[in-house]
């Protein structure tokens, strides 16, 4: 894999959107998976999604 660096300005959201819309759904999912695995490796995190549960007491009327 060849490493590359491209410096762009912050205001390129429309160009980014057009780029990703040209990709197939599978290519987009693969890109998200690569980012997820890089994050897990960087943070030395658990590979599962965290479950969150919050119990609240409701006021009785």
BAFI-3210 file (N, C-alpha, C; in Angstrom, 3 decimals, decimal comma, padded with zeros to 6 digits):
// residues 61
n [1|2|3|4|5|6|7|8|9|10|11|12|13|14|15|16|17|18|19|20|21|22|23|24|25|26|27|28|29|30|31|32|33|34|35|36|37|38|39|40|41|42|43|44|45|46|47|48|49|50|51|52|53|54|55|56|57|58|59|60|61]
n.u [000,848|000,605|001,635|000,081|-000,335|-002,539|-003,190|-005,874|-008,391|-010,690|-013,287|-014,308|-016,532|-018,622|-017,294|-016,172|-018,517|-019,548|-017,499|-017,758|-020,353|-020,058|-018,904|-019,492|-021,971|-020,720|-017,997|-018,064|-018,850|-016,652|-014,664|-015,505|-015,186|-012,398|-011,596|-012,778|-011,366|-008,778|-009,125|-009,715|-007,294|-005,572|-006,579|-006,382|-008,647|-011,627|-013,016|-015,716|-018,964|-019,985|-022,388|-025,038|-026,967|-029,513|-031,225|-034,107|-036,066|-039,466|-041,743|-044,657|-048,029]
n.v [-001,181|002,141|005,054|008,191|011,740|014,386|017,736|019,736|022,333|023,278|023,730|021,818|020,115|019,567|018,553|016,278|014,878|014,389|012,738|010,424|009,648|008,702|006,268|002,749|001,181|-000,871|-000,209|002,087|001,040|-000,618|001,339|002,592|000,447|000,123|002,555|002,172|-000,076|000,988|002,946|001,347|-000,025|002,135|003,219|001,002|-000,436|-002,295|-004,635|-004,711|-003,161|-000,772|-001,330|000,548|001,339|002,945|003,564|005,140|006,867|007,400|010,051|009,585|010,079]
n.w [000,000|-000,902|000,719|001,177|001,311|001,516|001,576|002,383|002,335|004,971|004,086|002,219|002,153|000,352|-001,888|-000,742|-000,128|-002,721|-003,665|-002,008|-002,628|-005,185|-004,773|-004,274|-002,115|-000,737|-000,855|000,709|003,189|003,675|003,976|006,333|008,084|007,996|009,187|011,715|012,684|012,750|014,716|016,936|017,198|017,679|020,074|021,628|022,211|023,070|020,759|020,429|020,223|022,583|025,082|026,346|029,093|030,781|033,689|034,728|037,132|037,014|037,566|039,454|038,589]
ca.u [000,000|001,365|001,174|-000,095|-000,837|-003,089|-003,631|-006,998|-009,004|-011,803|-014,559|-014,485|-017,532|-019,387|-016,429|-016,107|-019,809|-019,598|-016,554|-018,296|-021,561|-019,629|-018,473|-020,581|-022,237|-019,731|-016,763|-018,265|-018,832|-015,258|-013,936|-015,883|-014,564|-010,971|-011,486|-013,115|-010,267|-007,662|-009,448|-009,567|-005,860|-004,981|-007,037|-006,254|-010,005|-012,330|-013,532|-017,177|-019,638|-020,339|-023,810|-025,329|-028,305|-029,743|-032,504|-034,565|-037,302|-040,473|-042,644|-046,008|-049,049]
ca.v [000,000|003,370|006,103|009,486|012,817|015,486|018,828|020,454|023,298|022,742|023,946|020,919|019,104|019,207|017,689|014,993|014,219|013,899|011,627|009,214|009,232|007,971|004,934|001,808|001,061|-001,787|000,550|002,981|000,210|-001,023|002,499|002,752|-000,655|000,443|003,601|001,577|-000,927|001,872|003,562|000,328|-000,260|003,331|003,368|-000,286|-000,593|-003,547|-004,648|-004,729|-001,907|-000,644|-001,252|001,561|001,202|003,930|003,380|006,394|006,787|008,330|010,595|009,030|011,142]
ca.w [000,000|-000,999|001,630|000,518|002,161|000,733|002,446|001,799|003,238|005,748|003,417|001,074|002,475|-000,847|-002,695|-000,028|-000,304|-004,103|-003,762|-001,384|-003,337|-006,377|-004,342|-004,008|-000,679|-000,160|-000,673|001,858|004,399|003,873|004,489|007,736|008,824|008,129|010,206|013,004|013,136|013,090|016,002|017,978|017,354|018,263|021,453|022,294|022,725|022,841|019,395|020,410|020,505|023,984|025,374|027,348|029,646|031,823|034,357|035,319|037,893|036,517|038,557|039,345|038,595]
c.u [000,888|000,777|001,108|-000,651|-001,331|-003,641|-004,728|-007,532|-010,237|-013,115|-014,841|-015,533|-018,300|-018,580|-016,302|-017,387|-019,930|-018,684|-017,171|-019,578|-021,236|-019,216|-019,691|-020,804|-021,204|-018,396|-016,875|-018,225|-017,407|-014,427|-014,246|-015,231|-013,066|-010,774|-011,772|-011,959|-009,027|-007,897|-009,243|-008,093|-005,198|-005,322|-006,837|-007,583|-010,535|-012,962|-015,050|-017,724|-020,064|-021,854|-024,017|-026,771|-028,439|-031,144|-032,881|-035,869|-038,261|-041,318|-044,030|-047,009|-050,286]
c.v [001,236|004,413|007,422|010,480|013,927|016,522|019,591|021,454|022,671|022,800|023,022|019,843|018,637|018,279|016,307|014,198|013,621|012,690|010,341|008,746|008,477|006,536|004,044|001,718|000,154|-001,075|001,493|002,208|-000,236|000,122|002,735|001,664|-000,410|001,508|003,052|000,737|-000,101|002,537|002,574|000,061|000,917|003,459|002,104|-000,646|-001,989|-003,499|-004,658|-003,327|-001,901|-000,573|-000,247|001,389|002,212|003,722|004,704|006,121|007,845|008,827|009,997|010,151|010,725]
c.w [000,000|-000,058|000,884|001,522|001,248|001,697|001,716|002,805|003,898|004,982|002,242|001,336|001,243|-001,747|-002,065|-000,234|-001,707|-004,280|-003,221|-002,055|-004,626|-006,041|-004,122|-002,501|-000,020|000,064|000,523|003,169|004,702|004,442|005,960|008,587|009,017|009,201|011,599|013,538|013,488|014,441|017,139|018,250|018,062|019,744|022,283|022,955|022,441|021,460|019,320|020,604|021,962|024,133|026,501|027,784|030,787|032,383|035,019|036,098|037,380|037,673|038,356|039,426|039,329]
res [x|x|x|x|x|x|x|x|x|x|x|x|x|x|x|x|x|x|x|x|x|x|x|x|x|x|x|x|x|x|x|x|x|x|x|x|x|x|x|x|x|x|x|x|x|x|x|x|x|x|x|x|x|x|x|x|x|x|x|x|x]
***
